[in-house]
């Protein structure tokens, strides 16, 4: 629920609470109804989970994915923002035999993290723990 809709429902419940309190002097059971309305307003205003956006299950899969899951690549590929970046990631997964571990891709001599913020920038890939090859591919004739 967006902020405007939430504010509107809180105002409506507040008005109903006041009306029920006023009517409670004539019909005492309305005091209970007013208490219920007041409790819903209080719990919505004090519960941080109620105002927080729902957790995206797709996003959390990246952080919990393991190599046992046959679809683990599908949790990482949507982070690529262009076909070239997707092709690069697939090539890196194949060449370095990368597997998921705690939201990153880890393989033989390479740890690859996706969409890392390095203020004021955001990089598509951040490679850590790189081991240099004795004979790089680009030097082979």
N, CA, C and O atoms as a GROMACS GRO file, in nm:
protein
  564
    1UNK      N    1   0.085  -0.117   0.000
    1UNK     CA    2   0.000   0.000   0.000
    1UNK      C    3   0.090   0.123   0.000
    1UNK      O    4   0.185   0.131   0.078
    2UNK      N    5   0.060   0.221  -0.088
    2UNK     CA    6   0.143   0.341  -0.092
    2UNK      C    7   0.110   0.434   0.024
    2UNK      O    8   0.013   0.412   0.096
    3UNK      N    9   0.190   0.537   0.041
    3UNK     CA   10   0.177   0.625   0.157
    3UNK      C   11   0.045   0.701   0.160
    3UNK      O   12  -0.013   0.720   0.267
    4UNK      N   13  -0.001   0.743   0.044
    4UNK     CA   14  -0.128   0.818   0.041
    4UNK      C   15  -0.245   0.729   0.081
    4UNK      O   16  -0.332   0.772   0.158
    5UNK      N   17  -0.249   0.608   0.030
    5UNK     CA   18  -0.357   0.516   0.063
    5UNK      C   19  -0.353   0.479   0.211
    5UNK      O   20  -0.456   0.467   0.277
    6UNK      N   21  -0.230   0.459   0.263
    6UNK     CA   22  -0.216   0.426   0.405
    6UNK      C   23  -0.264   0.542   0.491
    6UNK      O   24  -0.334   0.521   0.589
    7UNK      N   25  -0.227   0.664   0.455
    7UNK     CA   26  -0.270   0.781   0.532
    7UNK      C   27  -0.422   0.796   0.526
    7UNK      O   28  -0.485   0.832   0.626
    8UNK      N   29  -0.479   0.768   0.411
    8UNK     CA   30  -0.625   0.778   0.397
    8UNK      C   31  -0.697   0.677   0.486
    8UNK      O   32  -0.795   0.711   0.552
    9UNK      N   33  -0.649   0.553   0.489
    9UNK     CA   34  -0.716   0.452   0.574
    9UNK      C   35  -0.697   0.484   0.722
    9UNK      O   36  -0.786   0.457   0.802
   10UNK      N   37  -0.583   0.542   0.759
   10UNK     CA   38  -0.563   0.579   0.899
   10UNK      C   39  -0.659   0.692   0.938
   10UNK      O   40  -0.715   0.691   1.047
   11UNK      N   41  -0.677   0.789   0.848
   11UNK     CA   42  -0.772   0.898   0.878
   11UNK      C   43  -0.913   0.845   0.890
   11UNK      O   44  -0.987   0.885   0.981
   12UNK      N   45  -0.953   0.756   0.801
   12UNK     CA   46  -1.089   0.700   0.807
   12UNK      C   47  -1.109   0.623   0.937
   12UNK      O   48  -1.212   0.637   1.004
   13UNK      N   49  -1.008   0.541   0.973
   13UNK     CA   50  -1.021   0.467   1.100
   13UNK      C   51  -1.019   0.561   1.220
   13UNK      O   52  -1.084   0.532   1.321
   14UNK      N   53  -0.947   0.672   1.211
   14UNK     CA   54  -0.946   0.770   1.320
   14UNK      C   55  -1.082   0.834   1.338
   14UNK      O   56  -1.130   0.852   1.450
   15UNK      N   57  -1.144   0.870   1.226
   15UNK     CA   58  -1.278   0.929   1.232
   15UNK      C   59  -1.377   0.827   1.289
   15UNK      O   60  -1.461   0.862   1.373
   16UNK      N   61  -1.368   0.701   1.245
   16UNK     CA   62  -1.457   0.597   1.298
   16UNK      C   63  -1.434   0.576   1.448
   16UNK      O   64  -1.528   0.548   1.522
   17UNK      N   65  -1.309   0.587   1.491
   17UNK     CA   66  -1.279   0.572   1.633
   17UNK      C   67  -1.347   0.682   1.714
   17UNK      O   68  -1.408   0.655   1.817
   18UNK      N   69  -1.337   0.806   1.666
   18UNK     CA   70  -1.399   0.919   1.736
   18UNK      C   71  -1.551   0.903   1.739
   18UNK      O   72  -1.615   0.927   1.842
   19UNK      N   73  -1.608   0.861   1.626
   19UNK     CA   74  -1.754   0.841   1.621
   19UNK      C   75  -1.796   0.730   1.717
   19UNK      O   76  -1.897   0.743   1.786
   20UNK      N   77  -1.719   0.621   1.723
   20UNK     CA   78  -1.754   0.511   1.812
   20UNK      C   79  -1.739   0.550   1.959
   20UNK      O   80  -1.817   0.506   2.043
   21UNK      N   81  -1.639   0.632   1.989
   21UNK     CA   82  -1.624   0.679   2.128
   21UNK      C   83  -1.744   0.766   2.166
   21UNK      O   84  -1.800   0.753   2.275
   22UNK      N   85  -1.782   0.856   2.074
   22UNK     CA   86  -1.898   0.942   2.103
   22UNK      C   87  -2.025   0.858   2.117
   22UNK      O   88  -2.106   0.882   2.207
   23UNK      N   89  -2.043   0.760   2.030
   23UNK     CA   90  -2.161   0.674   2.037
   23UNK      C   91  -2.154   0.578   2.154
   23UNK      O   92  -2.257   0.523   2.194
   24UNK      N   93  -2.036   0.556   2.208
   24UNK     CA   94  -2.020   0.465   2.322
   24UNK      C   95  -2.090   0.513   2.447
   24UNK      O   96  -2.122   0.432   2.535
   25UNK      N   97  -2.116   0.643   2.456
   25UNK     CA   98  -2.189   0.693   2.574
   25UNK      C   99  -2.336   0.653   2.568
   25UNK      O  100  -2.404   0.646   2.670
   26UNK      N  101  -2.384   0.626   2.447
   26UNK     CA  102  -2.523   0.580   2.432
   26UNK      C  103  -2.525   0.427   2.425
   26UNK      O  104  -2.606   0.363   2.492
   27UNK      N  105  -2.438   0.370   2.346
   27UNK     CA  106  -2.427   0.225   2.330
   27UNK      C  107  -2.287   0.182   2.375
   27UNK      O  108  -2.192   0.191   2.297
   28UNK      N  109  -2.272   0.135   2.498
   28UNK     CA  110  -2.140   0.106   2.554
   28UNK      C  111  -2.055   0.006   2.474
   28UNK      O  112  -1.933   0.008   2.484
   29UNK      N  113  -2.117  -0.081   2.395
   29UNK     CA  114  -2.038  -0.175   2.315
   29UNK      C  115  -1.955  -0.105   2.208
   29UNK      O  116  -1.857  -0.160   2.158
   30UNK      N  117  -1.994   0.017   2.172
   30UNK     CA  118  -1.916   0.092   2.073
   30UNK      C  119  -1.778   0.130   2.125
   30UNK      O  120  -1.687   0.158   2.047
   31UNK      N  121  -1.761   0.133   2.260
   31UNK     CA  122  -1.628   0.156   2.316
   31UNK      C  123  -1.531   0.045   2.273
   31UNK      O  124  -1.414   0.071   2.245
   32UNK      N  125  -1.582  -0.078   2.267
   32UNK     CA  126  -1.498  -0.190   2.222
   32UNK      C  127  -1.461  -0.174   2.074
   32UNK      O  128  -1.346  -0.199   2.034
   33UNK      N  129  -1.557  -0.134   1.994
   33UNK     CA  130  -1.529  -0.112   1.852
   33UNK      C  131  -1.426   0.000   1.836
   33UNK      O  132  -1.335  -0.010   1.754
   34UNK      N  133  -1.440   0.106   1.914
   34UNK     CA  134  -1.344   0.216   1.909
   34UNK      C  135  -1.205   0.168   1.950
   34UNK      O  136  -1.105   0.210   1.892
   35UNK      N  137  -1.199   0.080   2.050
   35UNK     CA  138  -1.070   0.026   2.093
   35UNK      C  139  -1.005  -0.057   1.982
   35UNK      O  140  -0.884  -0.050   1.963
   36UNK      N  141  -1.085  -0.133   1.909
   36UNK     CA  142  -1.030  -0.213   1.799
   36UNK      C  143  -0.975  -0.122   1.690
   36UNK      O  144  -0.865  -0.145   1.640
   37UNK      N  145  -1.050  -0.018   1.652
   37UNK     CA  146  -1.002   0.076   1.552
   37UNK      C  147  -0.873   0.145   1.599
   37UNK      O  148  -0.778   0.159   1.523
   38UNK      N  149  -0.872   0.187   1.724
   38UNK     CA  150  -0.753   0.254   1.778
   38UNK      C  151  -0.634   0.159   1.778
   38UNK      O  152  -0.522   0.201   1.748
   39UNK      N  153  -0.657   0.033   1.811
   39UNK     CA  154  -0.546  -0.064   1.811
   39UNK      C  155  -0.491  -0.086   1.671
   39UNK      O  156  -0.369  -0.097   1.654
   40UNK      N  157  -0.578  -0.092   1.571
   40UNK     CA  158  -0.528  -0.112   1.434
   40UNK      C  159  -0.444   0.008   1.388
   40UNK      O  160  -0.344  -0.009   1.319
   41UNK      N  161  -0.486   0.127   1.427
   41UNK     CA  162  -0.407   0.246   1.392
   41UNK      C  163  -0.272   0.243   1.462
   41UNK      O  164  -0.169   0.267   1.400
   42UNK      N  165  -0.274   0.213   1.591
   42UNK     CA  166  -0.150   0.208   1.669
   42UNK      C  167  -0.054   0.102   1.614
   42UNK      O  168   0.065   0.129   1.597
   43UNK      N  169  -0.106  -0.018   1.587
   43UNK     CA  170  -0.018  -0.125   1.540
   43UNK      C  171   0.040  -0.095   1.402
   43UNK      O  172   0.153  -0.133   1.372
   44UNK      N  173  -0.036  -0.028   1.317
   44UNK     CA  174   0.015   0.006   1.184
   44UNK      C  175   0.122   0.115   1.192
   44UNK      O  176   0.218   0.114   1.114
   45UNK      N  177   0.105   0.209   1.283
   45UNK     CA  178   0.202   0.317   1.295
   45UNK      C  179   0.331   0.274   1.365
   45UNK      O  180   0.437   0.332   1.341
   46UNK      N  181   0.324   0.174   1.452
   46UNK     CA  182   0.442   0.133   1.527
   46UNK      C  183   0.512   0.011   1.471
   46UNK      O  184   0.626  -0.017   1.509
   47UNK      N  185   0.448  -0.064   1.381
   47UNK     CA  186   0.508  -0.184   1.326
   47UNK      C  187   0.588  -0.149   1.201
   47UNK      O  188   0.530  -0.110   1.100
   48UNK      N  189   0.722  -0.162   1.207
   48UNK     CA  190   0.802  -0.126   1.089
   48UNK      C  191   0.778  -0.220   0.972
   48UNK      O  192   0.798  -0.181   0.857
   49UNK      N  193   0.736  -0.344   0.997
   49UNK     CA  194   0.712  -0.439   0.888
   49UNK      C  195   0.589  -0.398   0.807
   49UNK      O  196   0.582  -0.425   0.687
   50UNK      N  197   0.493  -0.334   0.872
   50UNK     CA  198   0.372  -0.295   0.801
   50UNK      C  199   0.400  -0.186   0.697
   50UNK      O  200   0.336  -0.183   0.592
   51UNK      N  201   0.495  -0.098   0.727
   51UNK     CA  202   0.524   0.010   0.634
   51UNK      C  203   0.636  -0.024   0.537
   51UNK      O  204   0.655   0.045   0.437
   52UNK      N  205   0.711  -0.130   0.565
   52UNK     CA  206   0.822  -0.168   0.478
   52UNK      C  207   0.768  -0.240   0.355
   52UNK      O  208   0.668  -0.311   0.362
   53UNK      N  209   0.835  -0.220   0.241
   53UNK     CA  210   0.790  -0.291   0.121
   53UNK      C  211   0.815  -0.441   0.137
   53UNK      O  212   0.906  -0.481   0.209
   54UNK      N  213   0.736  -0.522   0.072
   54UNK     CA  214   0.755  -0.667   0.083
   54UNK      C  215   0.890  -0.710   0.025
   54UNK      O  216   0.939  -0.649  -0.070
   55UNK      N  217   0.947  -0.812   0.082
   55UNK     CA  218   1.076  -0.862   0.036
   55UNK      C  219   1.056  -0.937  -0.095
   55UNK      O  220   0.968  -1.023  -0.106
   56UNK      N  221   1.136  -0.904  -0.192
   56UNK     CA  222   1.127  -0.968  -0.322
   56UNK      C  223   1.193  -1.105  -0.315
   56UNK      O  224   1.313  -1.115  -0.291
   57UNK      N  225   1.116  -1.210  -0.337
   57UNK     CA  226   1.169  -1.346  -0.327
   57UNK      C  227   1.276  -1.370  -0.432
   57UNK      O  228   1.372  -1.444  -0.408
   58UNK      N  229   1.262  -1.309  -0.551
   58UNK     CA  230   1.362  -1.329  -0.655
   58UNK      C  231   1.496  -1.272  -0.609
   58UNK      O  232   1.600  -1.334  -0.631
   59UNK      N  233   1.494  -1.155  -0.546
   59UNK     CA  234   1.617  -1.091  -0.501
   59UNK      C  235   1.687  -1.174  -0.395
   59UNK      O  236   1.810  -1.185  -0.397
   60UNK      N  237   1.613  -1.233  -0.303
   60UNK     CA  238   1.676  -1.310  -0.196
   60UNK      C  239   1.731  -1.442  -0.247
   60UNK      O  240   1.821  -1.499  -0.184
   61UNK      N  241   1.681  -1.491  -0.358
   61UNK     CA  242   1.733  -1.618  -0.412
   61UNK      C  243   1.880  -1.607  -0.450
   61UNK      O  244   1.954  -1.705  -0.438
   62UNK      N  245   1.922  -1.491  -0.494
   62UNK     CA  246   2.064  -1.474  -0.529
   62UNK      C  247   2.152  -1.501  -0.407
   62UNK      O  248   2.258  -1.561  -0.420
   63UNK      N  249   2.110  -1.457  -0.293
   63UNK     CA  250   2.190  -1.467  -0.172
   63UNK      C  251   2.182  -1.604  -0.108
   63UNK      O  252   2.267  -1.639  -0.026
   64UNK      N  253   2.081  -1.682  -0.142
   64UNK     CA  254   2.066  -1.815  -0.083
   64UNK      C  255   2.090  -1.927  -0.183
   64UNK      O  256   2.079  -2.044  -0.148
   65UNK      N  257   2.122  -1.892  -0.307
   65UNK     CA  258   2.141  -1.994  -0.412
   65UNK      C  259   2.264  -2.079  -0.384
   65UNK      O  260   2.366  -2.030  -0.334
   66UNK      N  261   2.253  -2.206  -0.415
   66UNK     CA  262   2.366  -2.297  -0.404
   66UNK      C  263   2.384  -2.368  -0.539
   66UNK      O  264   2.296  -2.362  -0.625
   67UNK      N  265   2.497  -2.432  -0.555
   67UNK     CA  266   2.523  -2.502  -0.682
   67UNK      C  267   2.434  -2.625  -0.697
   67UNK      O  268   2.425  -2.681  -0.806
   68UNK      N  269   2.369  -2.669  -0.589
   68UNK     CA  270   2.277  -2.782  -0.597
   68UNK      C  271   2.149  -2.747  -0.672
   68UNK      O  272   2.082  -2.835  -0.726
   69UNK      N  273   2.116  -2.620  -0.675
   69UNK     CA  274   1.995  -2.574  -0.743
   69UNK      C  275   2.024  -2.568  -0.893
   69UNK      O  276   2.112  -2.493  -0.935
   70UNK      N  277   1.952  -2.645  -0.975
   70UNK     CA  278   1.981  -2.646  -1.119
   70UNK      C  279   1.950  -2.513  -1.188
   70UNK      O  280   1.998  -2.490  -1.299
   71UNK      N  281   1.872  -2.426  -1.126
   71UNK     CA  282   1.836  -2.299  -1.188
   71UNK      C  283   1.910  -2.179  -1.128
   71UNK      O  284   1.863  -2.066  -1.140
   72UNK      N  285   2.024  -2.202  -1.065
   72UNK     CA  286   2.091  -2.093  -0.994
   72UNK      C  287   2.136  -1.981  -1.088
   72UNK      O  288   2.146  -1.866  -1.046
   73UNK      N  289   2.163  -2.012  -1.213
   73UNK     CA  290   2.205  -1.907  -1.307
   73UNK      C  291   2.094  -1.805  -1.329
   73UNK      O  292   2.121  -1.687  -1.350
   74UNK      N  293   1.970  -1.850  -1.325
   74UNK     CA  294   1.858  -1.759  -1.348
   74UNK      C  295   1.843  -1.656  -1.236
   74UNK      O  296   1.772  -1.558  -1.253
   75UNK      N  297   1.908  -1.678  -1.124
   75UNK     CA  298   1.903  -1.581  -1.015
   75UNK      C  299   2.008  -1.472  -1.033
   75UNK      O  300   1.998  -1.366  -0.971
   76UNK      N  301   2.109  -1.495  -1.116
   76UNK     CA  302   2.217  -1.399  -1.137
   76UNK      C  303   2.203  -1.324  -1.270
   76UNK      O  304   2.237  -1.206  -1.277
   77UNK      N  305   2.156  -1.390  -1.373
   77UNK     CA  306   2.149  -1.328  -1.505
   77UNK      C  307   2.059  -1.204  -1.511
   77UNK      O  308   2.092  -1.113  -1.587
   78UNK      N  309   1.949  -1.194  -1.437
   78UNK     CA  310   1.869  -1.071  -1.444
   78UNK      C  311   1.941  -0.946  -1.394
   78UNK      O  312   1.895  -0.834  -1.420
   79UNK      N  313   2.052  -0.961  -1.324
   79UNK     CA  314   2.128  -0.845  -1.281
   79UNK      C  315   2.204  -0.780  -1.397
   79UNK      O  316   2.250  -0.667  -1.385
   80UNK      N  317   2.215  -0.851  -1.507
   80UNK     CA  318   2.282  -0.797  -1.625
   80UNK      C  319   2.186  -0.703  -1.696
   80UNK      O  320   2.070  -0.736  -1.718
   81UNK      N  321   2.237  -0.586  -1.732
   81UNK     CA  322   2.150  -0.484  -1.789
   81UNK      C  323   2.157  -0.473  -1.941
   81UNK      O  324   2.090  -0.388  -2.000
   82UNK      N  325   2.238  -0.557  -2.004
   82UNK     CA  326   2.245  -0.554  -2.150
   82UNK      C  327   2.284  -0.694  -2.199
   82UNK      O  328   2.336  -0.774  -2.122
   83UNK      N  329   2.260  -0.721  -2.325
   83UNK     CA  330   2.300  -0.851  -2.380
   83UNK      C  331   2.452  -0.873  -2.373
   83UNK      O  332   2.497  -0.986  -2.355
   84UNK      N  333   2.529  -0.768  -2.387
   84UNK     CA  334   2.675  -0.783  -2.382
   84UNK      C  335   2.720  -0.824  -2.241
   84UNK      O  336   2.808  -0.908  -2.226
   85UNK      N  337   2.658  -0.764  -2.140
   85UNK     CA  338   2.693  -0.799  -2.001
   85UNK      C  339   2.648  -0.941  -1.971
   85UNK      O  340   2.718  -1.015  -1.901
   86UNK      N  341   2.532  -0.980  -2.022
   86UNK     CA  342   2.484  -1.117  -2.003
   86UNK      C  343   2.580  -1.217  -2.068
   86UNK      O  344   2.614  -1.319  -2.007
   87UNK      N  345   2.624  -1.188  -2.190
   87UNK     CA  346   2.718  -1.277  -2.259
   87UNK      C  347   2.850  -1.285  -2.183
   87UNK      O  348   2.909  -1.393  -2.173
   88UNK      N  349   2.897  -1.172  -2.129
   88UNK     CA  350   3.021  -1.172  -2.052
   88UNK      C  351   3.007  -1.259  -1.928
   88UNK      O  352   3.096  -1.338  -1.896
   89UNK      N  353   2.895  -1.243  -1.856
   89UNK     CA  354   2.875  -1.322  -1.735
   89UNK      C  355   2.868  -1.471  -1.766
   89UNK      O  356   2.928  -1.552  -1.695
   90UNK      N  357   2.796  -1.508  -1.872
   90UNK     CA  358   2.788  -1.650  -1.908
   90UNK      C  359   2.925  -1.705  -1.947
   90UNK      O  360   2.957  -1.820  -1.915
   91UNK      N  361   3.006  -1.625  -2.015
   91UNK     CA  362   3.141  -1.669  -2.052
   91UNK      C  363   3.228  -1.685  -1.927
   91UNK      O  364   3.306  -1.780  -1.918
   92UNK      N  365   3.215  -1.595  -1.833
   92UNK     CA  366   3.293  -1.604  -1.709
   92UNK      C  367   3.252  -1.727  -1.628
   92UNK      O  368   3.337  -1.796  -1.572
   93UNK      N  369   3.122  -1.754  -1.624
   93UNK     CA  370   3.074  -1.872  -1.551
   93UNK      C  371   3.131  -1.999  -1.614
   93UNK      O  372   3.174  -2.091  -1.543
   94UNK      N  373   3.131  -2.004  -1.745
   94UNK     CA  374   3.182  -2.122  -1.815
   94UNK      C  375   3.334  -2.135  -1.802
   94UNK      O  376   3.383  -2.242  -1.767
   95UNK      N  377   3.407  -2.029  -1.830
   95UNK     CA  378   3.553  -2.036  -1.832
   95UNK      C  379   3.614  -2.059  -1.694
   95UNK      O  380   3.710  -2.134  -1.680
   96UNK      N  381   3.559  -1.993  -1.594
   96UNK     CA  382   3.616  -2.004  -1.459
   96UNK      C  383   3.540  -2.102  -1.370
   96UNK      O  384   3.572  -2.117  -1.252
   97UNK      N  385   3.439  -2.170  -1.426
   97UNK     CA  386   3.358  -2.266  -1.351
   97UNK      C  387   3.305  -2.203  -1.222
   97UNK      O  388   3.322  -2.258  -1.112
   98UNK      N  389   3.242  -2.088  -1.239
   98UNK     CA  390   3.190  -2.013  -1.124
   98UNK      C  391   3.065  -2.080  -1.069
   98UNK      O  392   2.981  -2.129  -1.144
   99UNK      N  393   3.055  -2.081  -0.936
   99UNK     CA  394   2.939  -2.136  -0.866
   99UNK      C  395   2.894  -2.034  -0.761
   99UNK      O  396   2.975  -1.957  -0.711
  100UNK      N  397   2.764  -2.033  -0.728
  100UNK     CA  398   2.715  -1.934  -0.632
  100UNK      C  399   2.761  -1.964  -0.489
  100UNK      O  400   2.768  -2.078  -0.445
  101UNK      N  401   2.792  -1.855  -0.420
  101UNK     CA  402   2.828  -1.865  -0.278
  101UNK      C  403   2.802  -1.729  -0.213
  101UNK      O  404   2.871  -1.631  -0.241
  102UNK      N  405   2.703  -1.724  -0.128
  102UNK     CA  406   2.668  -1.604  -0.051
  102UNK      C  407   2.647  -1.482  -0.141
  102UNK      O  408   2.697  -1.374  -0.110
  103UNK      N  409   2.574  -1.498  -0.250
  103UNK     CA  410   2.541  -1.388  -0.338
  103UNK      C  411   2.648  -1.353  -0.440
  103UNK      O  412   2.628  -1.264  -0.522
  104UNK      N  413   2.760  -1.423  -0.435
  104UNK     CA  414   2.868  -1.399  -0.531
  104UNK      C  415   2.889  -1.526  -0.613
  104UNK      O  416   2.832  -1.631  -0.583
  105UNK      N  417   2.970  -1.513  -0.716
  105UNK     CA  418   3.008  -1.628  -0.796
  105UNK      C  419   3.155  -1.655  -0.770
  105UNK      O  420   3.240  -1.569  -0.792
  106UNK      N  421   3.185  -1.776  -0.724
  106UNK     CA  422   3.320  -1.811  -0.684
  106UNK      C  423   3.365  -1.928  -0.769
  106UNK      O  424   3.290  -2.024  -0.791
  107UNK      N  425   3.490  -1.921  -0.818
  107UNK     CA  426   3.543  -2.028  -0.901
  107UNK      C  427   3.692  -2.043  -0.881
  107UNK      O  428   3.749  -2.001  -0.780
  108UNK      N  429   3.754  -2.104  -0.978
  108UNK     CA  430   3.897  -2.132  -0.970
  108UNK      C  431   3.976  -2.002  -0.984
  108UNK      O  432   4.000  -1.955  -1.095
  109UNK      N  433   4.015  -1.947  -0.871
  109UNK     CA  434   4.096  -1.827  -0.870
  109UNK      C  435   4.022  -1.698  -0.893
  109UNK      O  436   4.085  -1.595  -0.920
  110UNK      N  437   3.891  -1.698  -0.883
  110UNK     CA  438   3.815  -1.577  -0.909
  110UNK      C  439   3.692  -1.570  -0.819
  110UNK      O  440   3.625  -1.671  -0.795
  111UNK      N  441   3.665  -1.452  -0.770
  111UNK     CA  442   3.544  -1.425  -0.694
  111UNK      C  443   3.478  -1.306  -0.761
  111UNK      O  444   3.536  -1.198  -0.766
  112UNK      N  445   3.357  -1.325  -0.813
  112UNK     CA  446   3.290  -1.223  -0.892
  112UNK      C  447   3.164  -1.177  -0.820
  112UNK      O  448   3.077  -1.257  -0.788
  113UNK      N  449   3.155  -1.047  -0.796
  113UNK     CA  450   3.038  -0.989  -0.733
  113UNK      C  451   2.968  -0.901  -0.835
  113UNK      O  452   3.034  -0.834  -0.914
  114UNK      N  453   2.835  -0.901  -0.835
  114UNK     CA  454   2.757  -0.828  -0.935
  114UNK      C  455   2.693  -0.704  -0.876
  114UNK      O  456   2.651  -0.703  -0.760
  115UNK      N  457   2.686  -0.599  -0.958
  115UNK     CA  458   2.619  -0.473  -0.925
  115UNK      C  459   2.663  -0.420  -0.788
  115UNK      O  460   2.583  -0.409  -0.696
  116UNK      N  461   2.789  -0.386  -0.778
  116UNK     CA  462   2.847  -0.338  -0.654
  116UNK      C  463   2.853  -0.186  -0.657
  116UNK      O  464   2.900  -0.127  -0.754
  117UNK      N  465   2.806  -0.123  -0.550
  117UNK     CA  466   2.814   0.022  -0.540
  117UNK      C  467   2.949   0.060  -0.484
  117UNK      O  468   2.992   0.012  -0.379
  118UNK      N  469   3.015   0.148  -0.557
  118UNK     CA  470   3.141   0.205  -0.512
  118UNK      C  471   3.122   0.355  -0.533
  118UNK      O  472   3.153   0.408  -0.640
  119UNK      N  473   3.070   0.423  -0.431
  119UNK     CA  474   3.026   0.562  -0.442
  119UNK      C  475   3.129   0.646  -0.514
  119UNK      O  476   3.248   0.635  -0.484
  120UNK      N  477   3.090   0.727  -0.606
  120UNK     CA  478   2.956   0.757  -0.655
  120UNK      C  479   2.915   0.670  -0.774
  120UNK      O  480   2.824   0.706  -0.848
  121UNK      N  481   2.981   0.558  -0.792
  121UNK     CA  482   2.954   0.472  -0.907
  121UNK      C  483   2.892   0.339  -0.865
  121UNK      O  484   2.886   0.305  -0.747
  122UNK      N  485   2.847   0.265  -0.966
  122UNK     CA  486   2.802   0.128  -0.948
  122UNK      C  487   2.866   0.048  -1.061
  122UNK      O  488   2.852   0.082  -1.178
  123UNK      N  489   2.936  -0.057  -1.024
  123UNK     CA  490   3.003  -0.138  -1.126
  123UNK      C  491   2.923  -0.265  -1.151
  123UNK      O  492   2.860  -0.319  -1.061
  124UNK      N  493   2.925  -0.311  -1.276
  124UNK     CA  494   2.852  -0.433  -1.312
  124UNK      C  495   2.916  -0.555  -1.246
  124UNK      O  496   2.847  -0.642  -1.195
  125UNK      N  497   3.049  -0.560  -1.249
  125UNK     CA  498   3.121  -0.675  -1.193
  125UNK      C  499   3.239  -0.625  -1.111
  125UNK      O  500   3.307  -0.530  -1.150
  126UNK      N  501   3.263  -0.689  -1.000
  126UNK     CA  502   3.380  -0.662  -0.920
  126UNK      C  503   3.449  -0.795  -0.898
  126UNK      O  504   3.396  -0.885  -0.833
  127UNK      N  505   3.569  -0.807  -0.952
  127UNK     CA  506   3.645  -0.932  -0.942
  127UNK      C  507   3.742  -0.920  -0.825
  127UNK      O  508   3.820  -0.826  -0.817
  128UNK      N  509   3.735  -1.016  -0.735
  128UNK     CA  510   3.824  -1.022  -0.619
  128UNK      C  511   3.899  -1.153  -0.620
  128UNK      O  512   3.859  -1.250  -0.685
  129UNK      N  513   4.007  -1.155  -0.549
  129UNK     CA  514   4.088  -1.276  -0.530
  129UNK      C  515   4.128  -1.338  -0.664
  129UNK      O  516   4.124  -1.460  -0.681
  130UNK      N  517   4.166  -1.253  -0.757
  130UNK     CA  518   4.207  -1.303  -0.888
  130UNK      C  519   4.348  -1.362  -0.878
  130UNK      O  520   4.437  -1.301  -0.820
  131UNK      N  521   4.366  -1.479  -0.934
  131UNK     CA  522   4.498  -1.539  -0.945
  131UNK      C  523   4.540  -1.525  -1.090
  131UNK      O  524   4.467  -1.564  -1.181
  132UNK      N  525   4.657  -1.470  -1.112
  132UNK     CA  526   4.704  -1.452  -1.249
  132UNK      C  527   4.744  -1.586  -1.308
  132UNK      O  528   4.804  -1.671  -1.243
  133UNK      N  529   4.708  -1.602  -1.431
  133UNK     CA  530   4.748  -1.723  -1.502
  133UNK      C  531   4.893  -1.709  -1.547
  133UNK      O  532   4.939  -1.599  -1.576
  134UNK      N  533   4.963  -1.820  -1.551
  134UNK     CA  534   5.103  -1.818  -1.593
  134UNK      C  535   5.115  -1.776  -1.739
  134UNK      O  536   5.208  -1.706  -1.777
  135UNK      N  537   5.020  -1.820  -1.820
  135UNK     CA  538   5.024  -1.790  -1.961
  135UNK      C  539   4.886  -1.736  -2.003
  135UNK      O  540   4.800  -1.814  -2.042
  136UNK      N  541   4.865  -1.603  -1.994
  136UNK     CA  542   4.732  -1.549  -2.025
  136UNK      C  543   4.692  -1.580  -2.168
  136UNK      O  544   4.776  -1.596  -2.256
  137UNK      N  545   4.564  -1.589  -2.190
  137UNK     CA  546   4.509  -1.623  -2.321
  137UNK      C  547   4.549  -1.519  -2.424
  137UNK      O  548   4.577  -1.555  -2.538
  138UNK      N  549   4.551  -1.392  -2.388
  138UNK     CA  550   4.579  -1.287  -2.484
  138UNK      C  551   4.725  -1.286  -2.528
  138UNK      O  552   4.757  -1.226  -2.630
  139UNK      N  553   4.815  -1.350  -2.455
  139UNK     CA  554   4.956  -1.355  -2.492
  139UNK      C  555   4.989  -1.476  -2.580
  139UNK      O  556   5.093  -1.480  -2.644
  140UNK      N  557   4.899  -1.571  -2.581
  140UNK     CA  558   4.925  -1.691  -2.663
  140UNK      C  559   4.918  -1.651  -2.810
  140UNK      O  560   4.827  -1.579  -2.850
  141UNK      N  561   5.011  -1.696  -2.888
  141UNK     CA  562   5.016  -1.658  -3.028
  141UNK      C  563   4.951  -1.752  -3.112
  141UNK      O  564   4.946  -1.735  -3.233
   0.00000   0.00000   0.00000
